[in-house]
Amino acid sequence: MLTMKEKIAYGLGDTASNIVFQTVMMFLLLFYTDVVGLSPAVVGTMFLAVRIIDAVTDPLMGAITDRTQSRWGRFRPYLLWLSLPFAIISILAFTTPDLTGTSKIIYAFSTYTLLMLAYTAINIPYCALGGVLTADAKERVSVQSYRFVFGMLGGVIVAAATMPMVQWLGQGDNAKGYQLTMTFMSVLGLVLFLLCFLGTKERITLSDDQVPSYKKSFESLWQNDQWRILCLSGLFLLTGQVLKFTLAIYYVKYFLGREDLITPFLTSGVVASMIGCAIAQPLAKRVCKIKAYISLQLIAATLCAASFFISSDQIVLAFAAFIAWKFFLDMATPLLWAKMADTIDYGHHKTGVRVTGLVYSSIIFFIKLGVALGGALAGWLLSYYDYQPDVEQSQATKDGLLLSFSLLPAVGSLIVAWLMRKYTLTDKQVLDLQSKLKFSAS
């Protein structure tokens, strides 16, 4: 039984991660188009191109962490070693040097690539750490609930503070404002990563002779059919979610015509996410996790599509639909991450090989691919519908923006609900698997 103190310490690591992740989701496209001056199509292509690099680095990082040996464990030390480099690179990504033309694109591509590499290097060990804190299936949901409540706290900080801080620190210079704002956010993230490192302990351990070769690790991974379901689910879920969340600023500013409501709109959505994540644990105690997850995706899809029928003058209804969508969608998030730890046990039982870091890193790759696709689609769709920054948009652009914000993201949740019908690892099955496994959970 984990203490509340340790669950909070683990959760603070996701607060740190989300300070960057949520900033990228909410503001990086806007920063590149309206501050740096890049075209939406270029940015969208850049978002997707970096995922090609992740196709190699994500599973490689997972395999490396499985083989790491230190007095702090296999996963925790990366929080200590990489928190400062991650902070520095985050600041560079939101810095606007005095460059023009192709040079701006090269700088943006280089710093964004470095940011994603640093995020991979620190976030994959962090996520894998959640799988070795406890072997108890219900405690795993509890750990992930704490994680995502505190992760969404990072989202609240970003949503509520970013635009006001940019304006206050920049004093009319948005480039300076973004750089100073990210400096503050990065220092905060560094401190939180260190608190996570100090407050957690790895309990599920493997002896060195139990660590498989790279070849055997990847062969074992591919034989895990439940892992494949989670990979595809993560891909489609994040594609739809990021598409909608990235376009939320544009939706409020240009469709609703209320730029002054951007911060309240984003903040209320992230607060709803926090509440939804907090409810996941009691929900999992009363309802089958698989049925609950499918139902939540169907509800989220319905609420997302409903936004298409809300007119630009129905501000309260637009807020309500967005808040409800975030609430139900993110109530399912801890359930998904708890399932990842279950698939590790399943793969261990099925193949005799335990690859904690590789399972998390490979699923995270598909999640990040979804983030990239969602961001790329947002950029491409803005370009297709002839978006122009800081001007009154045509009616065709507004209609395209509404379609992209509502109906298209709903498709992602519908596909995920369909995929999860084939997921079979109930709590009872996981307990049966664990009773047959041979690993230390001291």
N, C-alpha and C positions, 0 to 999 in steps of 0.2 A: 504494500500500500504506500503510494507516494505521498509525501507531505504537501500541503498547499504551498508552502514556501518554495519547494522545488518546482512545482507546476508553474508558479508565477515566474520563477527564474527562467524556466524554459520558454515561457510565453514572451518574455522580454526580448528574446532573440528574434522572434518574429516581428515585434514592434520595430526593431532595428532594420530588419530586412524590408519591411513594408514602407518604411520611410523613403526608401529608394524605389521599390517596386511600384508603390502607388503613385509616386511622383512621375515615374516613367509612364504609367497608364493614363494618368489624368492630364499631365502638363507637357510631356516631352514633344508631342506632335505640335501643340500650340507654340511651344518655345521655338521649335525649328522653323515653323511657317511664319509666325508673326514677329519673332525677335531676331533670329538668325537670318531669315529671309529665304529659306529654301522652299522649293515647290512641294506641294503635298505628294505628288507622284514620286518624286525623288526620295522623300522621306519614307514613304510606304515601301518602296523597293529596298531601301537601306535596312529597314526593320526586318524584312524577310531574308535578305542576303546574310545577315549576321547569324541567322539560325543554321546556315550551312556549317559554320564554324562550330556551333553548339552540338551539331550531330556527332562531332568527334570528341569535343572537350567534356561534354556531360557524362557519357558513359566512362570515359577515361578517368575523370575525377572520382566517379563512384568506385571504380576498380582500385584506384590508388588509396582511397580511404579505407577500403576493406583490408588493405595490406599495411596500413600505417601502424607503427608500434611506438608508443610513447608512455611515459609514466602517467599521462592524463587520459589514456585510452586511444581509440582509433579515430574518433570524430570530434571530440571536444577541443583538441589542440588547435584546430584550424580557426576556431573563433578567436583564439589568442593571437595566432600568427598573422592573420589576414585582416583584422578589423581596421588597422591604420591604413594599409594600402587601399582597401575598399573605400574608406572615407576620402582619401586624396583623389582617387579616380572619379568618384561621384561629383566632386567639386569641378574637376576639369571638364566633365561632360556637360555641365551647365555654365561653362565659361564661353564668352563670345569674343575671340581674338579679332584684331583688326585685319581681317582677310577679305578677299573678294573672289567671286566666281568659283572656279573649280577648287581653289584652296579652301574655301569654306566647307565644301562638300567633303573634301579629304579629311579635314580636321574633325568634322562631325562624325564621319564614318569611323575614324581611328579611335576617337574617345568613346563613342558608343560601343564599339567592339571591345575595348578594354574594360568598359563598365560591365558588359555582359560576361566577360571572362572572369572578372573579379567576383561578380555576383554568383557565378557558377562555383567558384572555388570556395566561397564561404557558406553559400546557402545549401549546397548539397550535403556537406557534412552536418550542418545544422539540422536539416530535415531527417537525415539518417539517425541522428542522435535520438529523435523521438521514438524510433523503433527499438532502442536498446535500453530505455529507461525502465521498462516493465514488460512482462510477458502476459499480464492480465488483459483480456480483451476489452472489458468494460473500462479499466483504467486507461487503456489506450485512447478510447473515445474521450475520457475526461481530460487527458493530457492534451489532446488535439483541440478540445473545446477551449481550454485555457489558452492554448497557443493562438487560436484564431481570434479570441476575444482581445487578447493583447496585440495581435497582429492588426486587427481592425482599429485598435487605438492608434497605431501608427498611421493608419489611413485617415482617421479623424484629424490627427495633427496636421497631416498634409493638406487635407481638404479645407480645413478651417483656417489654417495659418498661412498657406503658401501665397495666395494672391494679396492679402493684406501686408505680408512681410515684403513681398516684391515691391509693392507700391511705397511702403514706409522706408525700406532700406535703399531703394533705388532713387527715390525723390524725382520721379519722372524718367529715370534711366532704367528701363526694364532689364537690359542686359546686366547692369551692375546689380540690380535687385535680385535677379535669379541667382547670380553667383554667390552673393552674400547669404541669401536664404538657404541655398544648398550647403554652404559652409556650416551654418548653424545646425541644419538637419544632420549633416555627416558627423559632426562632433557628438551630437546626441546619440546617434546610432552606434558610434564607437564605444561609448560608455555602456550602452545597453548590451552589446555583444559581450563585453567583459563581465558584466553581472551574470549573464547566462552561463558563461564559462565557469565562473566561480560557484554558482548555485546548483549545478547538476552533477549527476554521477552515472556512468555507464554500468549497467547491471548484467545485461546479456552479453557474455563474452565468448570468444572462441580461442582455443589454444592455437599456436602458430602452425601446428601440423594439420589443423582443420581448414586452413585457408587454401582454397583451390587455386589451380593455375588459371591464367587469363582465359585460355581456350576452354577449359572446363566450366569456368564461370559463365561465359557467354552461351555455351551450349545449354547449361542448366536454365539460364534466363529464358531462352527461346522455348523450352519445353513447358514453361509456366503459362498455361492458357488463361488463367485468371489475371495475371499480370498484363497480358495483351489487351484484355477488356478495359482495364484501368488506363492504359496508355491511350487508347482511342477515345475513351470518355474524357480524359483530360484535354486532349487535342480539341474536340468539338466544343466542350464546355467553355474553355478559355477563349476560343475564337469568337464565340457569340458574346461572351461577357465583356471582353476587352473592346470589341467593336462598339458596343453600346456605351460603355463607360468612357471610352476615348471621345466619342461624339457627344457626350453629355454637355460639355462646355459649349460646343457649337449649337446644340439643340436649344439651350437656355438663351444664349446670346442672340442667335439669329432666327430661330423658329418662334420661341416665346417672346423674343424681343426684350428681354429683361437681363441685361448684362449684370445689373446690380444684385441679381439673385444667384449668380454662379456659385459663390461660396456657400450660402445656405443650402442650395440644391445638392451639391456634392457632399457636404457635411451631414445632412440629414440621411442621405443614402448610406454613408459609412456607419453612422450610429445605428441604423436599422440592421446593418450587417453584424455589428457587435452583439446586438440583442439576439439575433438569429443564431449566431454561433454559441451563445451562452445557453440557449434552449436545446441545443443538439444533444447534450448529455442526458438530461431527463427524458428526452424523446427516445433515445436509444435504449433506455432501460425499460420502456413500456411497449415499444413497437419493433418489429423486425427491421434491422438497419437497411436491408436491401429494399423492402417494400416502401419504407419511409423515404429513401433516397429517390426512388423512381417517382413517387407521388410529388415530392418537392420540386423535381424538375418539370413535371407537367404543370404544376401551379405556376412556377416561374415563367414558363413559356406562355401561358395564357395571359399573365399580367403584362409581360413584355409586349405581346402583340396588341393588347388593349390600348397601349399608348398611341397606336396609329389612328385611333378614332377620337382622340382628345384634341380639340381645336386650340389654336394659339392663345386664345383669351381665357382658357380654363386653367389658370395657373395652379389653383389649389388641387385640382384633379390630377394635373401633371406631376405635382409633388407627391401626391398620394400613390399614384401608380409606380413611380420610381422607388419610393420608400418600401412599398409592399414587395416589389420585385427583388430588391436587395435583401430584404428580411428573409423571404422564403428561399432564395437562391443560396444564400450563405448559411442558412440553417443546415444545409446539406454538406457544406464544406468539411467540417470536422469528421463527418461520417466517411467521406471519400478518403481522407488521409489516414484514418484508422484502418481502413481496408488495405492500404498499402502494407502496413505492418503484418496484417493477416496473410497477404499473398507471399510474404517472405517465409512465414511458417509453412505455408502450403507448398512452396517450391522446395524448401528444405526437406519436407517429408517425401515429396514426390521424387526428387533427384538425389537426395543425400548431400546436397551442397547448399550452404547458406551464404547468400550474397546480399547483405543488407544495403551497403552503399550502392551497389550496381542496380538493384531494384529501384531505389529512390531516385538515383540519378537518371535512369532511363525514362521513368515516368515523368520526372521533372523536365526532361528534354521535350517530351510531347506537350507538356503544359506550356513551356516556353515557346514551343513552335506555335501553339494556339495563341499565345500572347502576340507573337510576331505576325501571324496571319490576321488576327483581329486588328492590330495597329496598321498593317499594310492595307487591309481592306478599307479601313477608315480613310487613309491617305488617298488611295486609288478612287474611292467613291466620291470624296470631296473634289478631286480633280475631274472625274467624269461628269459631275453635276455642276462644273464650272464655278467652284467656290473661289471667291476673292476676299482676302483678309481685310477686315475693318471697313467694309462698305455695305450698303444695303443689298441683300441678296435677291436675285430674281425669284419669282414664284416657283419656277422649275427647280431651282437649287434648294429652296425650302422644302418642296415636296420630296425631293430625293433624299434630303437630310432626314426628314421624318421617316421615310421608308427604311433607311439604313439604321436608324435609331430604334425602331420598333419591330417590324416584321422579320427582318433578316436575323437579328440576334436570337429571336425566339426559336428559329430552326435548330440552333445549336443544342438547346435544352431538350428539344424533342428527339434529336438523334441520340443524345446521352441516355434518355429514358428508355429508348428502344434497345441500346447496347447493353444496359444493365440488367435486362431480362435474363441474360445468360450468365450472370455472376451468381455463384452458388455458395460462397463461404459464409454461412450463418455463424452466430456465436457458438452454437453447439458443435458445429463441425470444426471450428477453430480449436475449441477446448479438447476435442477428441484428437486432433492432430498434435497439439502440444503435449498431450500425455504420452505420445509415442516418440517424441523428439528427445535427443540427447544433447542438451546444451546447458550451460551454467546461467542461472538467473539470480545470482546472489544479491 
